[in-house]
Amino acid sequence: MNGKFLLDTNIIISLFNDEPDIDEIIFNAEEVFVPCIAIGELYYGANKSSRIQENTNCITEFAAVNTVLSCDVNTAIRYGNIKNLLKEKGKPIPENDIWIAAITQQFDLTLITKDKHFSLVEKIKVKIV
C-alpha cells in the first residue's frame, strides 16, 4: 500500500508490538507522519504503566525519528468544522480523534487506524486495519 500516511495512536502501539501487518503497511508507504496528539496519548499511557521509563524512552526515540505534525490555526479551524458536522449528525467521536482527523484533512494524508468511527468524518481518507 503506497501513499502518504498519518498514524493513529493504536497503529503506533501496534508498531511497538511488532505486528507484521502494520509493519508491512509502513514499509511500503511513500511517507509516514505522526500527529502530536498521538505522541501525547502515548506519553499518557506510558505514565500509567508499570514500566514508565522504558515506555517513555521508546516514545521519545520514536518521535525523534519520525515527522511529528503539530496543530496550528488551520488545524483548529478544521477541528471546529469537523466537530460541528459530527454534532449535527449526532455522531460524536473522541475529542483527540477529532484533532487527528483535522490534521489528516489539513495535510491531505490517509489516516491509518483501527478505529471505525473515523469513517464518520467527511473529507478525510481513512484506511481501517
N, C-alpha and C positions, 0 to 999 in steps of 0.2 A: 504494500500500500504506500504510494508516494504522496507527497504533499507537505504542506506547512501545518504543523500541529501544535495545539496548546494542550498540555497535560493537566487533567483534573487530579485532585489530591489522591483519589483512590487508585489512579493509574501509577502515580509516583510510588505509592506504597507497594503496588504490585511489582514495580521495577526493583524496589529494595528487597522484595521477596523472591527475585529471580524467576518470575513467572514467564515461561518460554513464549507464550502467545504475545505477551506485551513486548518482550524483548525484540521479537520479530517485527512488530509494527514500528517500533522506534528505530531499529536498524535500517529499515527501508525508507524512512522519512527523508524528505528533502531538507527540512529544517524543523527543529523542535524548540518550543518555548514553554516557559513555566510562569503562571500568574503569581504575583507576590502574595495573593490571598492563600494559595495552596501552601506556600512556604510557611505562612503564619499558622495555618491549620496543622501542619506537620510539627512545628515547634510546640504548639499547644498539646498535641498528642504525646510528644516526647516528654514534656514536663509532667504529664500524668502517669508516665510509665515507670516501671521499676528499674529501667536502665537509662536514666535521664542523660548522663554524659555521653554514653555510647550512641544513643539515638540523636542527640543534638549535634554531635560531631559528624555523623552521617549526613544529616540535613545540611549542615554548613558546607561540607565538601561537595554535595550535590549542587547546591546553589552557586558555588564558586565556578563550576564548570559548565553551567547552563545559562542561557539568556533568560533572565527574570524580567517580566514585563510589569511595570508599575501602573498605578492609576493616576489619571490626571483629570482635568476639567472635561475633556472629551469623553472619558470613561464615565464620569459622573452623569453627564447628560444622557448617555446611553442607558446607564443603570436606572435613572428615573423613568425613562421611556419604557424599558422592559418591565420594570416593577409595576407601572401603571397598567400596561397591557395585560399582564398576568392577573392583576387585581380585577380588572374589568371582565376577564374570562372566568373569574372565580377559581383560578388555578395557581395559588401561590407556591413558590419553591423557596428553599432556604436562602436567607439573605446573602451569605457568602457565594452561593451559586449564581445569584443574580449578578454580582460583581464579576465572577468568572465569565459568565455569558457576555457581559458588556465588553470585557477585554477581547473575547473571541470575536465579537462583532466588529469592534474598533480596528483590529489588525487583520480582519478578513482571514481568520485561521479556521481550521477544523478542530473542534474540541474532541479529544479522546477521553471517554468516561465510561463508567459502569452505571451511571445514574440515568434512568429512563426519563426522569422529569425534565431534562434539558431539551427533549424533543418538543416541549410545550412552548419554548422560546422561539419567536419568529425571527427570521433574518440572521440565523446562525447555522453553520454547518456542524453537524454532530455525528460522530462515529461511536456507537454504543457497543462495547465489547463484553 
